[in-house]
Amino acid sequence: MTVDHDVLPENDRARQQEVSTAAMVGYAAAATGIFGWFLFGLLVQRQGFVDSVGESAGAAFGLLLAVSVVGTLRRNGD
């Protein structure tokens, strides 16, 4: 049996960085904002459940894209 890749010892592997408290607070604020946006569309604008879900999902995906781009730029800047 052969191995197609090099195996690193446990202590030489890149360690996962922990998520900071500020990032967790930001994630919670974003989730609360997205849920608030859903409730605003559903209850205040009375646009219907499916439209409210679609609008809040679109906002969430846009936010995820922005976070992904910023994370990529920060990681490549090191």
C-alpha positions in Angstrom: 0.0 0.0 0.0 1.4 3.4 -0.9 0.7 6.9 0.4 0.1 9.6 -2.2 1.0 12.5 0.1 3.5 13.3 2.9 2.3 12.7 6.4 3.3 15.3 9.0 3.8 14.5 12.6 1.1 15.8 14.9 3.1 18.7 16.3 4.2 20.0 12.9 0.7 20.4 11.5 -0.7 23.9 11.2 -2.9 24.6 14.3 -6.4 25.9 13.8 -6.8 29.5 15.0 -9.5 30.0 17.6 -12.4 32.3 16.8 -12.1 35.6 18.7 -14.8 36.9 21.0 -15.3 39.9 18.8 -15.9 37.6 15.8 -18.5 35.6 17.7 -20.3 38.8 18.8 -20.2 39.9 15.1 -21.7 36.6 14.0 -24.4 36.9 16.6 -25.2 40.5 15.6 -25.4 39.5 11.9 -27.7 36.5 12.7 -29.9 38.8 14.8 -30.0 41.4 12.0 -30.9 38.8 9.4 -33.7 37.4 11.6 -34.9 41.0 12.3 -34.9 41.7 8.6 -37.1 38.6 8.0 -39.5 39.7 10.7 -39.6 43.2 9.4 -40.5 42.0 5.9 -43.1 39.5 7.3 -44.8 41.6 9.9 -44.3 45.2 8.9 -44.2 45.1 5.1 -46.6 42.1 5.0 -44.9 40.8 1.9 -45.5 37.1 2.7 -43.5 34.3 4.2 -41.7 33.1 1.0 -40.7 36.6 0.0 -39.5 37.4 3.5 -37.4 34.2 3.6 -36.0 34.9 0.1 -35.1 38.4 0.9 -33.4 37.6 4.2 -31.6 34.6 2.6 -30.3 36.9 -0.1 -29.0 39.3 2.5 -27.4 36.5 4.4 -25.6 35.1 1.4 -24.4 38.6 0.5 -23.1 38.9 4.0 -21.4 35.5 3.8 -19.7 36.6 0.5 -18.4 39.8 2.1 -17.0 37.9 5.1 -15.4 35.3 2.8 -13.7 38.0 0.7 -12.4 39.9 3.8 -11.2 36.6 5.3 -9.3 35.7 2.1 -7.7 39.1 1.9 -6.6 38.9 5.5 -5.2 35.4 5.2 -3.2 36.2 2.0 -1.9 39.4 3.6 0.0 37.5 6.3 
